[in-house]
Amino acid sequence: MAKQSATASPELPGSYERLGTRIQKIINSPTAQKAKAALIFRLPDESEEDWAQLLEEIAENDNVTLAWRDDGGVQIFWTVPKED
């Protein structure tokens, strides 16, 4: 009898990874890339801790500015440095 190989089921992304993927899609959209800006909001089902961690990591990047809005959104602006 042939042995059946156990297939490892792919791990489901955690809440932080899902948040990161969602925000990455917003930032990588053609509209955001053209404007070099994106407006993001935390969804009600997303963890405040995950949100704070993601914003902290985004803010650590050079040439990136975050602006917190009164409506709870965060505007991300970035510049692309000119190459020599």
PyMOL commands that set and color helices and strands:
alter all, ss='L'
color gray80, all
select helices_A, chain A and resi 15-27+30-35+48-59
alter helices_A, ss='H'
color red, helices_A
select strands_A, chain A and resi 37-40+64-68+74-78
alter strands_A, ss='S'
color yellow, strands_A
deselect
rebuild
show_as cartoon
